[in-house]
Amino acid sequence: MIRRIGMGVAFVLGLLVAPLPAAAQQAGKVPLVGVLDAGARGDAARAGRWKIFREALQELGYVEGRTITFETRWADGRLERLPDLAAELVRLPVDVIVTAHTGAALAASRATRTIPIVMATGATDPVKAGLVQSLARPGGNVTGVTSITGELAAKRLELLKELVPGLSRVAVLMSSNPEMAREMVREIDATARALGIALHRVVWPGASQLDQALAKARLGGTGALLVTPLTAVVVEHKLIADLALKHRLATAAAGREYVEAGALLSYSASLPALFRRAASYVDRILRGARTADLPVEQPTRFELIINLRIAKALGIAVPQSMLQRADAIIE
């Protein structure tokens, strides 16, 4: 059971709603929106976010099948499929591509320099990833919202230290792509030093080898697991949570699906709110706004979710002060 306590995400900039231009209302001019998600179509949390995205467009006046249509492509966790899926959407062609996951945005941007691309989420700094020239003025065909990474990963480490008595060693489950992980690792390393925590890095070994990798980490005295959002696994949250609990590792990750699957906590931007915001970008673009001129937005408030059932299973007493700060509690 999830007990909601309240949540909210505030954004730097607002988007104005204007009447649809006459051209968009003409018969035969129904916009086609391409959706590119690195995750799995059977993931309930991801499906729920896209439902929120479509509902937000409905609130803006769009009627699916009449004034807007969608083409969706899922990579099912196989990031190597993203370039081909992006190319499919470009060939249709779609009028806008909306992406979930930095890898999806990169694949789309390599597939087209002309079709507008809206990021619904993105763990990597879009400037450093080469997706935009700057957050204020993207300058190309990519814009949208970013969910921030390094600082939040460091904050999750702080929360683990606060929750787990005597925590001195933490395993960090990382992406197999060192270039994408570099910025986040730097933030995590600095925070670990300040907290007096030793890190045990676990580069994603594949689903079949994860049990052995976590067992090895546990033997080395590791008491918790920090899952970075750059892990090249976007469909294995249940496996990760189950194995972490098996080895009695208190797990912190990004996204409600991890906590619902059995992680101890999640701290991240409210992902449903990001998808709702992405709908506003699509609306502006379909009304004629230039992607290059639409600033990339960053959330300024975040969502803390705690799994009390897992805390009890691990013998962790969650302080009342942290429960009061939580946006949702799973009991």
C-alpha positions as CSV (number, residue, x, y, z in Angstrom):
1,M,0.0,0.0,0.0
2,I,1.3,3.5,-0.9
3,R,0.4,6.3,1.5
4,R,0.7,9.6,-0.3
5,I,1.9,12.5,1.7
6,G,2.2,15.1,-1.0
7,M,4.6,15.9,-3.8
8,G,5.3,18.7,-6.2
9,V,7.8,19.7,-8.8
10,A,8.3,23.4,-9.6
11,F,9.9,24.4,-12.8
12,V,11.9,27.4,-13.8
13,L,9.9,28.5,-16.9
14,G,6.2,28.3,-17.8
15,L,4.7,27.6,-21.2
16,L,1.8,29.7,-22.5
17,V,-1.2,28.1,-24.2
18,A,-2.4,29.7,-27.4
19,P,-5.2,28.7,-29.9
20,L,-4.1,26.2,-32.5
21,P,-3.1,27.9,-35.8
22,A,-5.4,27.5,-38.7
23,A,-3.0,25.3,-40.5
24,A,-3.0,22.8,-37.7
25,Q,-6.8,22.6,-37.8
26,Q,-7.1,21.9,-41.6
27,A,-8.4,18.5,-42.6
28,G,-5.5,16.0,-43.1
29,K,-3.1,18.0,-40.9
30,V,-3.2,15.7,-37.9
31,P,0.1,15.8,-36.2
32,L,2.0,12.5,-35.7
33,V,4.0,12.3,-32.5
34,G,6.7,9.6,-32.2
35,V,7.4,8.1,-28.8
36,L,10.8,6.5,-28.2
37,D,11.4,4.8,-24.8
38,A,14.4,2.7,-23.8
39,G,12.3,0.7,-21.4
40,A,9.8,-2.1,-21.8
41,R,6.2,-1.8,-23.0
42,G,5.1,-4.1,-20.1
43,D,6.6,-1.8,-17.4
44,A,3.5,-0.4,-15.6
45,A,5.4,2.6,-14.2
46,R,6.6,3.7,-17.7
47,A,3.2,3.1,-19.2
48,G,1.7,5.2,-16.5
49,R,4.0,8.1,-17.3
50,W,3.1,8.0,-21.0
51,K,-0.6,7.9,-20.0
52,I,0.0,11.1,-18.0
53,F,1.7,12.6,-21.1
54,R,-1.3,11.8,-23.3
55,E,-3.7,13.1,-20.7
56,A,-1.8,16.4,-20.5
57,L,-2.2,16.8,-24.2
58,Q,-5.9,16.1,-23.9
59,E,-6.1,18.9,-21.3
60,L,-4.4,21.1,-23.9
61,G,-7.2,20.4,-26.3
62,Y,-5.9,17.5,-28.4
63,V,-8.1,14.5,-29.2
64,E,-6.3,11.3,-30.0
65,G,-7.2,10.0,-33.4
66,R,-8.7,13.3,-34.5
67,T,-6.3,16.1,-33.8
68,I,-3.2,14.1,-32.8
69,T,-1.9,10.6,-33.3
70,F,1.0,8.6,-31.8
71,E,3.6,6.0,-33.0
72,T,5.4,4.3,-30.1
73,R,8.7,2.4,-30.2
74,W,10.1,0.4,-27.1
75,A,13.7,-0.8,-26.9
76,D,12.7,-3.2,-24.1
77,G,16.0,-2.4,-22.3
78,R,18.2,-3.2,-25.3
79,L,19.8,0.2,-25.8
80,E,21.5,-1.0,-29.0
81,R,18.0,-1.1,-30.6
82,L,17.5,2.6,-30.1
83,P,19.2,3.8,-33.3
84,D,17.0,1.6,-35.6
85,L,13.9,2.5,-33.7
86,A,14.6,6.2,-34.0
87,A,15.3,5.7,-37.7
88,E,11.9,4.1,-38.1
89,L,10.1,7.1,-36.6
90,V,12.1,9.5,-38.8
91,R,11.1,7.5,-41.9
92,L,7.4,7.7,-41.2
93,P,7.9,10.7,-40.8
94,V,6.7,11.9,-37.4
95,D,6.2,15.6,-36.6
96,V,7.8,15.4,-33.2
97,I,9.8,12.7,-31.3
98,V,9.4,12.5,-27.5
99,T,12.1,10.4,-25.7
100,A,12.5,8.7,-22.4
101,H,16.2,8.0,-21.4
102,T,19.3,9.9,-22.5
103,G,20.2,7.0,-24.9
104,A,16.8,7.5,-26.7
105,A,17.4,11.2,-27.0
106,L,20.9,10.6,-28.4
107,A,19.7,8.0,-30.9
108,A,16.9,10.4,-32.1
109,S,19.3,13.3,-32.4
110,R,21.6,11.2,-34.6
111,A,18.7,10.1,-36.7
112,T,17.5,13.6,-37.6
113,R,18.6,17.2,-37.4
114,T,15.3,18.6,-38.5
115,I,12.5,16.8,-36.7
116,P,11.9,18.4,-33.2
117,I,12.9,16.2,-30.3
118,V,11.5,16.6,-26.8
119,M,13.2,14.9,-23.9
120,A,10.7,13.7,-21.3
121,T,13.5,12.5,-19.0
122,G,17.3,12.5,-19.3
123,A,19.8,11.4,-16.7
124,T,22.9,13.0,-18.4
125,D,23.5,16.7,-18.6
126,P,22.2,17.4,-22.1
127,V,24.9,20.0,-22.7
128,K,27.7,17.7,-21.8
129,A,26.0,14.9,-23.8
130,G,26.1,17.2,-26.9
131,L,22.3,17.3,-27.2
132,V,21.9,21.1,-26.8
133,Q,24.3,24.1,-26.9
134,S,23.0,25.4,-23.6
135,L,20.0,24.9,-21.3
136,A,18.7,28.5,-22.0
137,R,19.1,28.3,-25.8
138,P,19.3,24.7,-27.0
139,G,20.2,25.9,-30.5
140,G,19.2,22.8,-32.4
141,N,16.3,20.4,-32.7
142,V,16.4,19.0,-29.1
143,T,14.8,20.5,-26.0
144,G,12.6,19.3,-23.2
145,V,13.1,18.5,-19.5
146,T,16.1,16.9,-17.7
147,S,15.9,14.9,-14.5
148,I,19.4,15.8,-13.3
149,T,21.9,13.1,-12.2
150,G,25.1,13.7,-10.3
151,E,23.7,15.8,-7.5
152,L,20.8,13.5,-7.0
153,A,23.0,10.3,-6.9
154,A,25.1,12.0,-4.2
155,K,21.9,12.9,-2.3
156,R,20.8,9.3,-2.4
157,L,24.1,8.3,-0.9
158,E,23.6,10.9,1.9
159,L,20.1,9.4,2.6
160,L,21.6,5.9,2.8
161,K,24.2,7.2,5.4
162,E,21.4,8.8,7.4
163,L,19.3,5.6,7.4
164,V,21.7,2.7,7.8
165,P,23.5,2.6,11.2
166,G,27.3,2.4,10.9
167,L,27.3,2.4,7.1
168,S,30.9,2.6,5.9
169,R,30.9,0.8,2.5
170,V,28.4,1.1,-0.4
171,A,28.3,-0.8,-3.7
172,V,27.5,1.5,-6.7
173,L,25.8,-0.2,-9.6
174,M,27.1,1.6,-12.7
175,S,26.7,1.9,-16.4
176,S,29.0,-0.1,-18.6
177,N,29.5,3.2,-20.5
178,P,32.3,5.0,-18.7
179,E,31.8,8.2,-20.7
180,M,28.2,8.6,-19.7
181,A,28.9,7.7,-16.0
182,R,32.0,10.0,-15.5
183,E,30.1,13.1,-14.2
184,M,28.0,11.1,-11.8
185,V,30.9,9.1,-10.5
186,R,32.7,12.3,-9.7
187,E,29.8,13.6,-7.6
188,I,29.4,10.3,-5.8
189,D,33.1,10.0,-5.1
190,A,33.2,13.5,-3.6
191,T,30.2,12.9,-1.4
192,A,31.6,9.5,-0.3
193,R,34.8,11.1,0.9
194,A,33.0,13.7,2.8
195,L,30.8,11.0,4.5
196,G,33.7,8.7,5.2
197,I,32.2,6.0,3.0
198,A,34.2,3.5,0.9
199,L,32.8,2.7,-2.5
200,H,32.7,-0.7,-4.2
201,R,32.0,-0.1,-7.9
202,V,30.0,-2.7,-9.7
203,V,29.8,-2.3,-13.5
204,W,26.6,-3.8,-14.7
205,P,27.6,-7.5,-15.2
206,G,24.4,-8.7,-16.9
207,A,21.3,-10.1,-15.3
208,S,22.8,-13.6,-15.0
209,Q,25.9,-12.4,-13.1
210,L,24.4,-9.8,-10.8
211,D,23.7,-12.3,-7.9
212,Q,27.4,-13.2,-7.9
213,A,28.5,-9.6,-8.1
214,L,26.4,-8.5,-5.2
215,A,27.4,-11.5,-3.1
216,K,31.0,-10.5,-3.7
217,A,30.3,-7.0,-2.6
218,R,28.5,-8.2,0.5
219,L,31.5,-10.3,1.5
220,G,33.7,-7.2,1.3
221,G,31.6,-5.6,4.0
222,T,29.2,-3.6,1.8
223,G,26.0,-2.6,3.6
224,A,24.1,-0.8,0.9
225,L,23.6,-0.5,-2.8
226,L,23.4,2.7,-4.8
227,V,21.8,2.2,-8.2
228,T,22.7,4.9,-10.7
229,P,20.1,5.9,-13.3
230,L,22.8,5.4,-16.0
231,T,22.9,1.7,-15.4
232,A,22.4,0.1,-18.8
233,V,19.4,-1.7,-17.4
234,V,16.1,0.0,-17.7
235,V,13.9,-3.0,-17.3
236,E,15.6,-5.0,-14.4
237,H,14.5,-3.0,-11.4
238,K,12.7,-6.0,-9.9
239,L,15.7,-8.3,-10.2
240,I,18.0,-5.7,-8.8
241,A,15.7,-5.0,-5.8
242,D,15.2,-8.8,-5.1
243,L,18.9,-9.6,-5.2
244,A,19.8,-6.6,-3.1
245,L,17.3,-7.7,-0.4
246,K,18.6,-11.3,-0.7
247,H,22.1,-10.0,0.2
248,R,20.7,-7.6,2.8
249,L,21.8,-4.5,1.0
250,A,19.7,-1.3,1.6
251,T,19.1,0.0,-1.9
252,A,18.7,3.6,-3.1
253,A,17.7,4.3,-6.7
254,A,15.8,6.8,-8.9
255,G,12.2,6.2,-9.7
256,R,9.1,4.9,-7.9
257,E,9.3,1.5,-9.7
258,Y,12.4,0.6,-7.8
259,V,10.8,1.3,-4.4
260,E,7.6,-0.6,-5.4
261,A,9.8,-3.5,-6.5
262,G,11.6,-3.6,-3.1
263,A,14.3,-0.9,-2.9
264,L,14.5,0.9,0.4
265,L,14.2,4.4,-1.1
266,S,14.1,6.6,-4.2
267,Y,15.0,10.2,-4.5
268,S,14.5,11.8,-7.8
269,A,12.6,14.4,-9.7
270,S,8.9,13.5,-10.0
271,L,8.9,11.6,-13.2
272,P,5.2,11.8,-13.9
273,A,5.5,15.6,-13.6
274,L,8.3,15.6,-16.1
275,F,6.2,13.7,-18.6
276,R,3.3,16.2,-18.1
277,R,5.8,19.0,-18.7
278,A,7.0,17.3,-21.9
279,A,3.4,17.5,-23.2
280,S,3.6,21.3,-23.0
281,Y,6.7,21.3,-25.2
282,V,5.0,19.2,-27.8
283,D,2.0,21.6,-27.7
284,R,4.3,24.6,-28.2
285,I,6.2,23.0,-31.1
286,L,3.0,21.9,-32.9
287,R,1.8,25.5,-32.6
288,G,4.9,26.7,-34.4
289,A,7.5,27.4,-31.7
290,R,11.2,26.8,-32.7
291,T,12.8,24.0,-30.7
292,A,16.1,25.9,-30.7
293,D,14.4,28.7,-28.7
294,L,12.6,26.6,-26.1
295,P,14.8,26.4,-23.0
296,V,15.5,23.1,-21.4
297,E,13.9,23.0,-18.0
298,Q,15.2,21.4,-14.8
299,P,13.1,20.5,-11.7
300,T,13.8,22.4,-8.5
301,R,11.8,20.2,-6.1
302,F,12.1,16.4,-5.8
303,E,10.3,13.3,-4.6
304,L,11.4,11.1,-1.7
305,I,9.7,7.6,-1.5
306,I,10.5,5.2,1.3
307,N,9.6,1.5,1.6
308,L,8.8,0.8,5.2
309,R,8.3,-2.9,4.6
310,I,11.9,-3.2,3.3
311,A,13.2,-1.1,6.1
312,K,11.7,-3.5,8.6
313,A,13.0,-6.5,6.8
314,L,16.5,-5.0,7.0
315,G,16.1,-4.0,10.6
316,I,16.3,-0.3,9.8
317,A,14.4,2.1,11.9
318,V,13.4,5.1,9.7
319,P,13.5,8.3,11.8
320,Q,10.3,10.2,12.1
321,S,12.0,13.3,10.7
322,M,12.6,11.4,7.4
323,L,9.1,10.0,7.3
324,Q,7.8,13.6,7.5
325,R,10.0,14.6,4.6
326,A,8.8,11.7,2.4
327,D,6.4,12.4,-0.4
328,A,5.2,8.8,-0.4
329,I,5.6,5.8,1.9
330,I,5.1,2.2,0.9
331,E,3.9,0.1,3.9
